[in-house]
Amino acid sequence: MKHTLSTEKRAALAAALSGFFLSEFEEQLSEFRANEIVEFLIKEIGPAQYNKGIADAHKFISDKLEDLDAEFYQTE
């Protein structure tokens, strides 16, 4: 599955990254470089974060289903 972000979100991330580089490293990033770093991070980190989110949601739902089972189970 391809991970996408809106144009606005990408621009906000690039701006935040530029601000971070300026404050932490005193280095000015061009808009191009900031956008390239954002793209790289999306490709490299995005899939792992997506999969972690899916796994967390799966565990949450599974736990809730177990709770329902325990609460409403009737002995025969």
Residue, then its C-alpha position, 0 to 999 in steps of 0.5 A: m500500500k502506498h502511503t500518501l500525505s496531503t500537499e498541505k501536510r507535506a508542506a507543513l512537515a518540510a517547514a517544520l524540518s527546515g525550522f528544526f535544522l535552523s534551530e538545532f544545526e544553524e543550517q538553512l535547508s532549501e525548500f527542495r532539500a526539505n521536501e526530499i528529506v520528507e519524501f525519504l522519511i515517508k518511504e523509509i519510516g512510513p511503512a513501519q509506522y503504518n504497520k505498527g498502527i495496524a497492529d495496535a488497532h488489531k490488538f485493541i479490537s481483539d482485547k475488546l472482543e475478549d472483554l465482551d466474551a468474558e462479560f456476556y458469556q453464559t454458562e450452560 
